[in-house]
Amino acid sequence: MNFRNSMTDKTESLRDTQTLAGQWETIDWCKIEKDVNRLQSRIAKATASGNMNKAKRLQYLLTHSFTAKAYAVRKVTTNRGKNTHGVDKKLWSTSASKMKAVLQLCDKRYRAKPLRRVYIEKKNGKKRPLGIPTMYDRAMQTLHALALEPIAETTADTVSFGFRRGRSAKDAGEQIFCVLARQCSPQWILEGDIKGCFDNINHDWLLANIQMDKRIMKQFLKSGVIYRGNLFPTESGSPQGGAISSLYANMTLDGLEKLIQDKYHRNGKGKIENHYRAKTKVNLVRYADDFIITANSKETAEELKLLVSNFMSVRGLQLSEEKTSITHIDNGFDFLGWTFRKFKGKLIVKPSKDAIKRVVRKLSTIILKESKASTQVEVIRRLNQVIRGWTNYHRHIVSSKAFSYINNTLYLLLQRWAKHRHPNKNAWWRLNKYWHNKGHKNWLFMTDENELINLRTIHIVRHPKLQLSKNPFLDSLYFYKRKLKLHALVAA
């Protein structure tokens, strides 16, 4: 009798699993996305009109809708972290588990599990802490981020470009170029960097100023972290690795633009003067927790540093002394992997020396360490992935010399790779085996299937300027057309 009951339970469980899997696989994702975007647009409109009570009601409607829950689960299970588990070691890898997660996603009696603490190496050799939530907590954070993002976008600084929909590092670089390229442009730059931005944000400030469910927000902020089997409390900050952390960080730093405008750009009547006509020539450009502020003199830059420090201290943050500096434009400065510097009054933007060193080191590692036993096809595939990503990021600036240098370096590295594979053959034999002619192009590292990208053939294409006043939730047509234009530029 017990055997029959167990077999019946197993059959019913299998049927339930098949039913859940079928439900997940038949979801119309186009309709889901449209419904979520429609609700987000309504939240943005209510926020823009100043009706925060309506925005709050719409947020509740969004976070309790089936469409938003399904969208959140899909987002969590399709991003790069889908195979990274939290402290419970659970992953949603099957259609049935994903559908079950959608049905279970609820904020009633919700308690966040502690984060799993891991450390990743930074460029300077130091370690960056990451807090990895469980899949369920990630889905909850993504769900509430969907409701918070329209408010964050509508109230954000116009010159903030990091972790925002429809904006990128290239837009930040283009804004800096517009600010500094003229003859009458400011000459002094305050380069700012915030020390441990994500880990030090004041929780009381967040709870008082971020419009979302406070009980849920407390769970996200106070969940604690587990490291080497020990539980540590989280008294401040929103750890990197959380789906909503970037929103918290951006909203914490929003308001800096208004502070600067009120002090430097308003005339006696309270109106904002043109940035270039303002005597101080103060302009802010921010990407996540990195920013630059321009000024007409070193004294004004020092004054701005004190102003920013006071602004940050209220939020529990402080500027990094080793990374915050004041520079003259003729000496140049690095920002987002580019070097901005004036030569005889002309602004030139090039890939920074560190960016070039990093990509050469990466290509060298692939060729000389990781691909010693790989076929030519596999080597080309891996190198093209790196080259395509790096050149797409830098192709809108003065990059021809950098591309040519990397191309020459690649040729020398590949010769060493070929010599390692065929130590008993002469150089001419190796060249004829791996380098061929195609049309009018000579000495291409190629096979019958594919060929290595020649960096000298990549055209420099100027990145189109973003209209800073546009909101992706209120001006979706503008961002759609701009996206098509950017794709066409990349494909060119």
NORJO-V444338 format. One line per field, one symbol per residue. phi: phi as a letter, one per 30 degrees, with the letter a starting at -180 (. if undefined). psi: psi as a letter, one per 20 degrees, with the letter a starting at -180 (. if undefined). A space follows every 50 residues. Layout:
phi = ???
psi = ???
This chain:
phi = .ddddddddddddddddddddddddcdddddedddddddddddddddddi cdddeddddddddccdddddddddddcbddcdccccddicbcccdddddd dddcdacdhdbddddcdbbcddddjdccdbccddddddddddddddddee ddddcdddccbdhbdibadddddddddddcdddcddccbcccbcdheddb ddddddddbcdaeddddddddcdibcbhicccdcdaibedkddcdddedd ddddjdddeddddcccdddidddeedddddhcbcbbbhccabbdadaddd ddddddddddddddcicbddddccbcbddddibcahibccacchicdccb dddddddddddddddddcccbdcddddddddddddddddddddcdccdce dddddddddeeddddddddddbdccddddddddccbcbiccchcdabdda bddcddcdddbdddddddddcdccbddedddddddddddddd
psi = ghggghhgghghggggghggggggijpnhggggggghghhhhggghghij mhgghgghggggijqhghggggggghjiahjhjorbhikqqniqhghghh hghioqipkpppqqqoprpqprhjirppppoorrgghgggggghhhhhgh gghhjqphkpiqlqpjqrhhhghhggghhihrhjqqiqpooqppolghij pphhgghhipnrohggghgghkhrqppliqppqnirroqphqhihhgggg hhiqihghggghhhipahjjqprphhhphilpppppocjprqpqrirhgh ghghggghghghhhjjrqqohhiprpqqhhhrqppkjqppqpolippppr pqhhgggghghghggggigikhjqrhghgggghhgggggghhhjijanjg hgggghggggggghghghhhhmhjqrhgggghhhprqocjpqlporahgr qppohiipqppppqppohiqphihlhgghghhggghhhhhi.
